[in-house]
Amino acid sequence: MILCKRKFFFLLFPVLFQGLTSFGQDAHFSQFYANPLYLNPAFTGTVNCPRFAINFRDQYPAIPRNYMAFSGSYDQHINALHGGIGALFSADIAGAGIMQTYSAGIIYNYRLHVSHQFNLQFAMQTNFLHTSLNWQNFEFASEIIPVYISETLPTDYYKSSNSQIDGALGFVGYTSHLYFGLAVHHLFPVQMGFRMLNIPKYMLGIKWTAHIGGEIPISKKLKDEDNYGDISLYPNVLFTSQKQFHYLHEGFYFKFYPFTIGTWIRHTFKNLDAIIVSCGVEYKILRIGYSYDFTVSKLERTGGAHEVSLQFVIPCKNDNMQHPSRKSINASRLSSVACPRF
């Protein structure tokens, strides 16, 4: 029995310790524009009609009890509110449920028509954040590391969970072929970490995300609609910074409607971390995407990361149909963002 416990503990310990250090940054998704509200709350309502997005990421599948991240969102533009509303749920699970972080938030986004060909969107997001450590999944052998683990630990040692309020701000500016934005997450102090192995509680740092991209039409039948055979290229640059973690992403998407393929590189200022390839297909209201991270850093034997995304965009009436008297005005106004969807 003790031998079994030892084997379990030593298999779990490296994964758990690595998970504790990962509290310094949020869960990462590689299909940035398939998870737009997670990237920047200012993308709320940018397709005007109701949109649902679901994302799943399997990080380091070669490691036992690896990391998984989920997210789900809903958003749409509402004329009466002069902007959009949205809701975002996310979960970050490590060690087969030993460490869990859940977040649920609501978003309001205001749209400002600066000119007929340039819009700005400003968003505010409020989150409820809950973190927990599930001690029931542990099997301890106190004789293995007696310095750290004792059978006489106080009762409150095992009560490892906390809930708190979090916030975010963001903006997006866009023309018919260019889009850029900035998001700031964790505006309020967020306390992470647990009283385990003498590791103190950890403050999750503010996350800054800056992004810019554009659409280069190569062959397009209609200006404001996607049609089979349309060809476009989407170059993009994205920068993320959170405490000591700083990542640059450069890449592009190539769309031959209804298919899209893409490639990215992710790196720090010193080292290359991963090469990301993705593909996606659209059919009426449904969009399906898949991506894989080829890890090229020292973690190359971890198995990279698989990611799957689903999006549903429900058809709706446009402004001109709802307000015929304003047709001449709205027809010249830019509405949705012409950004990639995977």
N, C-alpha and C positions, 0 to 999 in steps of 0.2 A: 504494500500500500504506500509506504514512504517512497519507494522507488518510483511509483507511478506519479506521485505528487511532485517529486523532483523533476521528472521529465516534463510534466506540464508547466511547472514554474519556469524552467529555463527556456522553454519554447516561447512562453508568454512574455518574459521579462524584456527582451530587446524590443519587441513590438510595442509594449506598453510604454517603455521609457522614451522611445522615439515619438510616440503619440503625445506624451506630456510635453516634450519640447515643441511639438507642432502647434501648441496653443498660441504660439507667437503669431500665427497667421490664420486667415479664414480658409475654408475649403475652396479648392480651386476647380474651375470648370474650363475646358478648352474650347468648347463650342460657344464662344462669347455671345454671338448674336442670336443663337437659339435659346439663350437664357438672358434676355435683354434687361429685365428688371433686376436681376442679380448683379449684372454688370454696372448698371447705372439706373437709378429710379426715374430719371428724366426720360427714359424710353417708354414710360407709361403712356398709353394711348397713341403711340406713333403710327399704328396701322388703322386708327380710327374705329374700326369694327371690333367687337369682342374677340379677345385672343386668350387661349389657354396654352400654357407651356408646361411640359413635364420633362425633367432631366434626371439621369442616373449616371453616376461615375463610379467605377471600380478601380481604385488606386492600388498599385503594387500587388497584383493578383498572385505573384509567385511567393509572397510572404504569407505564412499561416495567420489566420485571423487578421486580415488586411483591413484597409480603410475603404469605406463607402460613403458617398455623398448623394443626397437627393434634393430636388427642389421642384416646386410647383407654383405656378403663378397665373393670375387672371388680370386683364386690364382692358380698358376701352376708353374712347374719347366721348365726352358728353358735352354737347353744345351749351346747355344751360349753365354748366359749371365753368365754361371757357377753358376747359382742360380735360385731363383724364383722371381716372381713379384706378387703383390697382391693389392687389393683395399678393403677398409673397410668403411662401413657407419653405423652409430649408432644414435639412437634417444632416449632421456630420457624425458618422458612427465609426468607431475604431475598436479593434480587438473583439469582433463579434458581439458588440453591444456593451463591452466593458466601459468604454467612455462614450458619452453621447452629448451632442449639442443640438438643440432645437431652437428655431427662430420663426416667429410669425409676425408679419408686419402689414401695415396699410399705407398706401401712398396717395398723395394728391399732387397732380402735375398741372401747372398753368402754362397755356400756350400763348405766346405773344407774336402777332404778325408784324414783324419789323418792316417788311416790304412784301411785294407780290412774290418775290423769289427767295425770301429769307425769313425763317422762323426761329424763335428761341423757345425752349421749354425749361421751366424751373420746377423742381420736385422737392417735396418734403416727405420723409418716411419715418414712421414710428414703429419700433419693434419690441416684442416681448421675447426675451432670451432666457432659455433654461439650459443649464448644464448639469450633468450628473455622472457619477462613477458608480458602477454596479458591482459592489463587493461580493454579491452572491455568486458571481462567475469565477471567483478566485478559489484556489485550493492552496493553503499555506502549509509549509513544512518549516516550523520555527527553527529547527536545528540547522537549516541551510544557511540563512543569513540572520543570525540572532541579533546582530546590531540593529538591523532595520525593522525586523518583524518580531513581535512578542505576543504571547498568548494573553498577556495581562494588560493589553492596550485599553485606554479608557473607552467607554461606550460611544461617546460622540465622535471618535476617530472614524467610525464606519458610516457616519451620516454625511455623505459627500454629495451635496447638490445645492444649487443656488439659482435664483431667478432674479432678473433685473430688466430695466427698461433701457432701450438703446435707440439711437436715431441716426439718420443719414440725410444728406442733401446732395443735389446734383443738378446739372444743366446740360442741355444738348442744343447745339445750333446746327442748322442744316439748310442747304439750298437743294436744287433739283439733282445735283450730282456730287455734293460734298457734305460731310457730316463730321462733327467733332464734339467733344464733351469732357466734363470733369465730374467725378463723384467723390464724396467724402463720407466714409462709413465709420461707425463707432464714435459719434460725437460726444457721447457720455462715457465716463469711465466704466469699463467692463472688466470685471474680476473673473479670472479663470484659474484653473489649477486646483489641486486638492492636497490635503495633508497626507501625502503618501511618500515613503522613502525619504522623509525629511525635506521634500521639495516644497518651497513656500508657494503661497498663492501668487498668481501671475496676472498682470494687467495686460489685457489685449489692446494692442496699439491701434491708433487711428489708421485706417486704410485709405490711401489716395489712389484713384484710378483716372488716368488721362488717356483719351483715345481719339484718333483721327483716321478717317478713311474716305473713300470716294468710289463712285461708279464711273467706269469708262465704257460707254456703249460701243460695241463693235458692229453689231447688226441688230436693229430693233424695228419692228413693224409699226407699232404704235407707241407714242411717247409715254402715256400714262398707264399702259396695261402690259402685262406679260403675255406673250404668245409663244406657241411651240416653235422652237428654232431660234428664238432671240438669244444673242450672245453678248455677254458683258464681262468685264474684268473689274474686280474690287480689291485694290491694294489697301492695306491697313497697318497701322502701328498702334500698339497699346502698351502703356507703362503702368505698373502696379508697385506701390511701396507701402510696407507695413512694418514698422519698427526696423529691425535689421535686415528684413527681406526686401529686395528690390529686383524686379523682373521686367525685362523688355520682351515684347512679342512683335515680330514682324512677319507679315505673310500676305497672302492674297487668296481670293476665291475666283474661280472661273466658272461662269454659269452658262450652260447651254440648255435653256429652259426645256423641260422641267428638271434637269439634272444640274447639280453643283458639286464641284470638287475643290479642295483647298489644301494649302500647305503653309505651315508656320514654323518658325524657330522660336524657342523660349530660352533666354539666357540672362545671367546676371551681368554686372559690369566686368566680371573677370572670367566667367566660365560659361560654356554652353551646357544647358540643362537637358533640353529635349527637342526633338523634331516631331511635329504634329501633322498628321494627314487626316483629312476628313472627306466625307461624301454625303450627299443628301438628294432627296427627290421630293417633288411637290405633286400633289394630285388633288385638285379642287380645294377643299378646305383643309387638307391634311398635308403636313410636312414632316418627314422622317429623316433624321441625321445620325451618322455614326462617325466617331473619330477614334484614333489611337495615338497615344504618346509614346514615341520611341525614345526611351531614356538613354542619354549618352554620357551622363555624369557618372560619379562613383556608385550611384544606385542603379546601374544598368541591369543588374541581375534581379531586380525586384519585379520585373514583368511589365514595366510601363504602366499604362492606364487605358482602360476601355471606357467609352462614353457614348450614351444613346440619348437622343432627344426626340420629343414629339411635340408638334404644335398644331393647334386647331384654330383657324380664323373663321368665325361665323359671319356669313354675308349680312350686310346691313345696308340701309338706305343712306345715300350720301347727303351732304348739306343742300345741294341744289334741288333734290327731290323733296326735302322737308321744308325748304323755304324758297319757293319758285321766284319770289320777288327779288331775291338776292343772287340770282343765278349769274348775272353779269359780273358781280363783284367776286363771288367765290370761285368762278371759273378761272380767274387769273391768280388765285391764291394757292400757294403751295400747301399741301396738307400732310401727307405721309412722308416718312423718311425712306429714301431709296438706298437702304443699306442691306447687306447680305442677311440671310436668315439662318445660317448654320455656324 
